[in-house]
């Protein structure tokens, strides 16, 4: 394993390691205005949501690692502490990228990147009409993390109004993760698209407690087929299926497999572990357990 001391790396190389490893990162497409009222629009991937009560978003327009200059966005919020954070989806990703070009202060990225400005309700910066979600924010604090090139500047924002395109909502009026089609930043020139091919669902153990690795049967824990990720999935079950359920499943679903391999226990165990692994990929946790437990029943 490569082990590095950040203090021994150049800022560009450290920057590449950080961004290559920490991702995908959501994108804050930040609209601000300068002291004379000129509109600015720029994307930042040092960004996330940090609180719901109060609703707080934080993004960081870092100092240039090459020239140690500060971003127009940073300069703008220092004199006019308001911002609209627009969410970026696949439909606007190339326009968003174009807006990151180093245009001179005072040049409108709305115009350069072909975006439609919308008047905000409570703040002066404009919203991006093409963005599926727009957060009007008051800047409550700017925290400078350093004075050298590459240093971040945390723009801590309180959301005061939210605008959501109804086309991305589900039947319950909540944001549908497939419809919104979000994009995020990776390292280098790479982006990530959160579509049906890349997303998967894991039930959160908020009100439940899984049995844990320490409760896994030894033959399952030492499987040469099941990965650590598979075992973590298995260990998330609250209660193991009882013996009756295992026997019924074995009789109805696995009888042919047991008959064909009744004289080869090793091959049977391998087949059951492979079957369980596939069931886990399909998020069929209980069936995976029924398959595994049938080996010793």
C-alpha positions as CSV (number, residue, x, y, z in Angstrom):
1,X,0.0,0.0,0.0
2,X,1.3,3.5,-0.9
3,X,1.6,5.6,2.2
4,X,2.0,9.4,1.8
5,X,2.6,12.4,4.1
6,X,0.5,15.3,2.8
7,X,3.2,17.7,3.8
8,X,5.7,16.1,1.5
9,X,3.4,16.4,-1.6
10,X,3.0,19.3,-3.9
11,X,-0.4,20.9,-3.7
12,X,-1.4,19.8,-7.3
13,X,-0.5,16.2,-6.5
14,X,-2.2,16.2,-3.1
15,X,-5.3,17.8,-4.8
16,X,-5.4,15.0,-7.3
17,X,-5.2,12.3,-4.7
18,X,-7.9,13.9,-2.6
19,X,-10.3,14.4,-5.5
20,X,-9.5,11.0,-7.0
21,X,-10.4,9.3,-3.7
22,X,-13.2,11.4,-2.3
23,X,-16.1,11.0,-4.7
24,X,-18.5,11.2,-6.3
25,X,-19.0,14.7,-5.0
26,X,-22.3,16.6,-5.5
27,X,-22.1,19.9,-7.4
28,X,-23.1,23.3,-6.0
29,X,-23.9,25.5,-9.1
30,X,-23.6,28.8,-7.2
31,X,-25.2,32.0,-8.4
32,X,-24.0,35.2,-6.8
33,X,-23.8,39.0,-7.5
34,X,-20.9,41.3,-7.1
35,X,-20.8,44.8,-5.5
36,X,-22.1,46.5,-8.7
37,X,-24.9,43.9,-9.3
38,X,-23.2,41.8,-12.0
39,X,-24.4,38.2,-12.0
40,X,-21.9,35.3,-11.6
41,X,-22.5,31.5,-11.9
42,X,-19.9,28.8,-11.0
43,X,-19.8,25.1,-10.1
44,X,-18.1,23.8,-7.0
45,X,-17.8,20.1,-6.0
46,X,-16.5,20.8,-2.4
47,X,-20.2,20.8,-1.4
48,X,-22.8,19.0,0.7
49,X,-25.8,19.4,3.1
50,X,-24.9,19.5,6.8
51,X,-28.1,20.2,8.6
52,X,-31.9,20.0,8.2
53,X,-32.9,22.1,11.2
54,X,-31.8,24.7,10.4
55,X,-31.3,23.8,6.7
56,X,-27.6,24.4,6.1
57,X,-25.6,23.8,2.9
58,X,-21.8,24.4,2.7
59,X,-19.6,24.7,-0.3
60,X,-16.0,25.8,-0.8
61,X,-14.6,28.0,-3.5
62,X,-10.9,27.2,-2.9
63,X,-8.0,29.4,-3.6
64,X,-6.2,28.7,-6.9
65,X,-3.4,26.2,-6.4
66,X,-1.5,27.8,-9.2
67,X,-1.9,31.5,-8.6
68,X,-3.4,31.7,-5.0
69,X,-6.1,34.0,-6.3
70,X,-9.7,33.7,-4.9
71,X,-12.8,32.9,-6.9
72,X,-15.3,35.5,-8.0
73,X,-17.9,33.6,-6.0
74,X,-15.9,33.9,-2.8
75,X,-15.3,37.6,-3.5
76,X,-19.0,38.2,-4.2
77,X,-20.4,36.6,-1.0
78,X,-18.0,38.6,1.1
79,X,-19.6,41.8,-0.1
80,X,-23.1,40.5,-0.8
81,X,-23.8,37.4,1.5
82,X,-26.5,35.7,-0.6
83,X,-26.3,32.8,-3.0
84,X,-28.6,30.5,-5.0
85,X,-27.3,26.9,-5.1
86,X,-28.6,25.2,-8.2
87,X,-28.6,21.4,-8.4
88,X,-26.9,19.9,-11.5
89,X,-28.4,17.0,-13.5
90,X,-27.4,15.3,-16.7
91,X,-29.4,17.6,-18.9
92,X,-27.3,20.6,-18.0
93,X,-23.9,19.1,-17.3
94,X,-22.1,20.4,-20.4
95,X,-23.5,23.9,-19.9
96,X,-22.4,23.8,-16.3
97,X,-18.9,22.8,-17.3
98,X,-18.8,25.7,-19.8
99,X,-19.7,28.0,-16.9
100,X,-16.6,27.0,-15.1
101,X,-14.4,28.6,-17.7
102,X,-12.2,31.4,-16.3
103,X,-14.2,34.3,-17.6
104,X,-13.3,37.8,-16.4
105,X,-15.1,39.3,-13.4
106,X,-18.3,41.0,-14.6
107,X,-18.9,38.5,-17.4
108,X,-22.2,36.7,-17.0
109,X,-21.9,32.9,-17.1
110,X,-25.7,32.8,-17.5
111,X,-25.2,34.3,-20.9
112,X,-22.0,32.5,-21.8
113,X,-23.4,29.1,-20.9
114,X,-26.9,29.7,-22.3
115,X,-28.8,29.5,-19.0
116,X,-32.1,31.2,-18.3
117,X,-32.0,33.5,-15.2
118,X,-35.0,33.4,-13.0
119,X,-35.7,36.1,-10.4
120,X,-35.5,34.7,-6.8
121,X,-38.1,35.4,-4.1
122,X,-35.9,36.3,-1.1
123,X,-32.4,36.9,-2.4
124,X,-30.9,39.0,-5.2
125,X,-28.8,36.3,-7.1
126,X,-30.8,34.7,-9.9
127,X,-31.9,31.1,-10.1
128,X,-31.0,28.8,-13.0
129,X,-34.3,27.9,-14.7
130,X,-32.9,24.7,-16.2
131,X,-31.8,23.3,-12.8
132,X,-34.3,20.8,-11.3
133,X,-33.8,22.2,-7.7
134,X,-32.8,25.7,-6.7
135,X,-32.0,26.7,-3.1
136,X,-32.2,30.4,-2.2
137,X,-29.7,30.9,0.6
138,X,-28.4,33.5,3.0
139,X,-24.7,33.3,3.7
140,X,-24.4,33.1,7.5
141,X,-20.6,32.6,7.7
142,X,-17.5,32.5,5.5
143,X,-14.7,30.5,7.1
144,X,-11.3,30.8,5.5
145,X,-9.2,27.7,6.0
146,X,-5.9,29.1,4.9
147,X,-4.1,31.8,3.0
148,X,-2.0,29.7,0.6
149,X,-2.9,28.2,-2.8
150,X,-5.4,25.4,-2.5
151,X,-6.9,26.5,0.8
152,X,-10.6,26.2,1.0
153,X,-13.2,28.9,2.0
154,X,-16.3,27.4,3.6
155,X,-19.4,29.3,2.5
156,X,-22.0,28.3,5.1
157,X,-25.5,28.9,3.8
158,X,-28.9,28.8,5.3
159,X,-31.7,27.8,2.9
160,X,-34.5,30.3,2.9
161,X,-36.5,29.1,-0.1
162,X,-36.6,25.9,-2.2
163,X,-37.8,25.6,-5.8
164,X,-38.4,22.1,-7.3
165,X,-39.3,21.2,-10.8
166,X,-42.5,19.1,-10.5
167,X,-41.2,16.8,-13.3
168,X,-38.7,15.2,-10.8
169,X,-41.3,14.4,-8.2
170,X,-42.9,11.0,-7.5
171,X,-46.5,10.2,-6.7
172,X,-45.9,11.2,-3.1
173,X,-44.6,14.6,-4.0
174,X,-41.0,13.7,-3.1
175,X,-37.9,13.8,-5.3
176,X,-37.7,10.7,-7.4
177,X,-34.0,9.7,-7.5
178,X,-34.4,8.2,-11.0
179,X,-36.2,11.2,-12.5
180,X,-33.8,13.9,-11.1
181,X,-30.9,12.2,-12.9
182,X,-28.1,13.9,-10.8
183,X,-24.5,14.1,-11.8
184,X,-21.4,14.4,-9.6
185,X,-17.7,15.0,-9.8
186,X,-15.0,12.4,-9.7
187,X,-11.2,13.0,-10.1
188,X,-9.6,14.6,-13.1
189,X,-12.1,15.2,-15.9
190,X,-14.5,12.5,-14.8
191,X,-18.1,12.8,-13.8
192,X,-20.6,10.3,-12.5
193,X,-24.3,10.0,-13.5
194,X,-26.8,8.7,-10.9
195,X,-29.0,6.7,-13.2
196,X,-30.7,3.3,-13.0
197,X,-27.5,1.5,-14.0
198,X,-25.4,3.1,-11.2
199,X,-27.8,3.4,-8.3
200,X,-28.8,0.6,-5.9
201,X,-30.8,0.5,-2.7
202,X,-29.8,-0.5,0.8
203,X,-32.3,-0.5,3.6
204,X,-31.0,1.7,6.4
205,X,-30.6,0.0,9.8
206,X,-32.1,3.0,11.7
207,X,-34.8,1.1,13.7
208,X,-33.4,-2.4,13.3
209,X,-30.2,-4.1,14.4
210,X,-28.6,-6.7,12.3
211,X,-27.2,-9.9,13.9
212,X,-23.6,-8.8,13.0
213,X,-20.5,-10.7,11.8
214,X,-20.0,-12.3,15.1
215,X,-23.3,-14.2,14.8
216,X,-22.6,-15.6,11.4
217,X,-22.2,-19.4,11.3
218,X,-18.6,-20.5,10.9
219,X,-19.1,-22.2,7.5
220,X,-20.6,-19.0,6.1
221,X,-18.0,-16.7,7.7
222,X,-15.2,-18.8,6.2
223,X,-16.8,-19.1,2.7
224,X,-14.5,-19.0,-0.3
225,X,-17.3,-17.7,-2.4
226,X,-19.0,-15.0,-0.3
227,X,-17.2,-11.6,-0.2
228,X,-16.9,-9.3,2.8
229,X,-19.6,-7.2,1.2
230,X,-21.8,-10.3,0.9
231,X,-21.2,-11.2,4.6
232,X,-22.1,-7.6,5.6
233,X,-25.4,-7.9,3.7
234,X,-26.1,-11.2,5.4
235,X,-25.2,-9.9,8.8
236,X,-27.7,-7.1,8.4
237,X,-30.7,-9.5,8.9
238,X,-32.6,-9.0,12.2
239,X,-33.5,-12.6,12.8
240,X,-32.5,-15.8,11.0
241,X,-35.2,-17.9,9.3
242,X,-36.5,-20.6,11.6
243,X,-36.0,-24.3,10.9
244,X,-39.5,-24.8,9.5
245,X,-39.0,-22.1,6.9
246,X,-35.6,-23.5,5.9
247,X,-37.0,-27.0,5.5
248,X,-40.0,-25.8,3.4
249,X,-37.7,-23.7,1.2
250,X,-35.3,-26.7,0.8
251,X,-38.2,-28.9,-0.3
252,X,-39.9,-26.5,-2.6
253,X,-36.9,-24.6,-4.2
254,X,-33.8,-26.8,-3.7
255,X,-34.9,-30.4,-3.9
256,X,-33.5,-30.9,-7.5
257,X,-30.1,-29.4,-6.5
258,X,-29.8,-31.6,-3.4
259,X,-30.7,-34.7,-5.4
260,X,-28.2,-34.0,-8.1
261,X,-25.4,-33.4,-5.7
262,X,-26.3,-35.7,-2.8
263,X,-23.0,-37.5,-3.1
264,X,-20.8,-34.4,-3.3
265,X,-21.2,-32.2,-0.2
266,X,-18.4,-29.8,-1.2
267,X,-19.9,-29.1,-4.7
268,X,-23.4,-28.7,-3.1
269,X,-22.1,-26.2,-0.6
270,X,-20.4,-24.2,-3.3
271,X,-23.6,-24.2,-5.4
272,X,-25.6,-22.9,-2.4
273,X,-23.1,-20.2,-1.7
274,X,-23.1,-19.1,-5.3
275,X,-26.9,-19.1,-5.3
276,X,-27.0,-17.1,-2.1
277,X,-24.5,-14.6,-3.6
278,X,-26.8,-14.1,-6.6
279,X,-29.9,-13.7,-4.4
280,X,-28.0,-11.0,-2.5
281,X,-27.3,-9.1,-5.7
282,X,-31.1,-9.2,-6.3
283,X,-31.6,-7.9,-2.7
284,X,-33.3,-11.1,-1.6
285,X,-31.8,-11.4,1.8
286,X,-34.1,-13.9,3.4
287,X,-33.9,-16.2,0.4
288,X,-30.1,-16.1,0.5
289,X,-30.2,-17.1,4.1
290,X,-32.7,-19.9,3.4
291,X,-30.4,-21.3,0.7
292,X,-27.3,-21.1,3.0
293,X,-29.0,-22.6,6.1
294,X,-30.5,-25.5,4.1
295,X,-27.0,-27.1,3.7
296,X,-26.9,-28.2,7.3
297,X,-30.7,-29.0,7.6
